[in-house]
Amino acid sequence: MNQQLTEKEQTYLVELLKERLGTQREQIYHSDTSAFKDQMKEEAAMLRSLIAKFAEEPKLKTGT
């Protein structure tokens, strides 16, 4: 899937992903079950990967 994002869209998406990553960290910290913690850690790793990809990817389409 190839989608073009404006600079604003890309910036907003990265902000949302970072916000969700913060929520994941809280859930991991407060979780009592190891299975749930493991699932949250996997999701956090995926969020970090997505943040890195979108933060580094050149702006695909100019827009305001």
C-alpha positions as CSV (number, residue, x, y, z in Angstrom):
1,M,0.0,0.0,0.0
2,N,1.4,3.3,-1.1
3,Q,-0.3,6.4,0.2
4,Q,0.9,10.0,-0.1
5,L,0.6,12.2,2.9
6,T,1.0,15.9,3.2
7,E,3.6,17.2,5.6
8,K,0.9,18.1,8.1
9,E,-0.7,14.7,7.9
10,Q,2.7,12.9,8.4
11,T,3.5,15.1,11.4
12,Y,0.1,14.5,12.9
13,L,0.4,10.8,12.4
14,V,3.7,10.6,14.1
15,E,2.3,12.6,17.0
16,L,-0.6,10.2,17.4
17,L,1.7,7.2,17.3
18,K,3.9,8.8,20.0
19,E,0.8,9.5,22.1
20,R,-0.3,5.8,21.8
21,L,3.2,4.6,22.6
22,G,3.0,6.6,25.9
23,T,-0.3,4.9,26.7
24,Q,1.2,1.5,25.9
25,R,4.0,2.2,28.4
26,E,1.5,3.0,31.1
27,Q,-0.4,-0.2,30.4
28,I,2.7,-2.3,30.6
29,Y,3.7,-0.7,33.9
30,H,0.3,-1.2,35.5
31,S,-0.4,-4.7,34.1
32,D,-0.4,-7.7,36.4
33,T,-0.3,-10.5,33.9
34,S,2.8,-11.4,31.9
35,A,0.8,-12.4,28.8
36,F,-0.8,-9.0,28.6
37,K,2.6,-7.3,29.2
38,D,4.1,-9.3,26.4
39,Q,1.3,-8.3,24.1
40,M,1.7,-4.7,25.0
41,K,5.5,-4.8,24.5
42,E,5.0,-6.3,21.0
43,E,2.6,-3.5,20.2
44,A,5.0,-0.9,21.6
45,A,7.8,-2.3,19.4
46,M,5.5,-2.0,16.4
47,L,4.6,1.6,17.3
48,R,8.3,2.5,17.6
49,S,9.0,1.0,14.2
50,L,6.1,3.0,12.6
51,I,7.3,6.2,14.3
52,A,10.8,5.7,12.9
53,K,9.5,5.0,9.4
54,F,7.2,8.0,9.3
55,A,9.5,10.4,11.0
56,E,12.4,9.5,8.7
57,E,10.5,9.2,5.5
58,P,10.8,12.2,3.3
59,K,7.7,14.3,2.9
60,L,5.8,12.7,0.0
61,K,3.5,15.5,-1.0
62,T,3.6,19.2,-0.2
63,G,0.5,20.7,1.3
64,T,-0.6,23.1,3.9
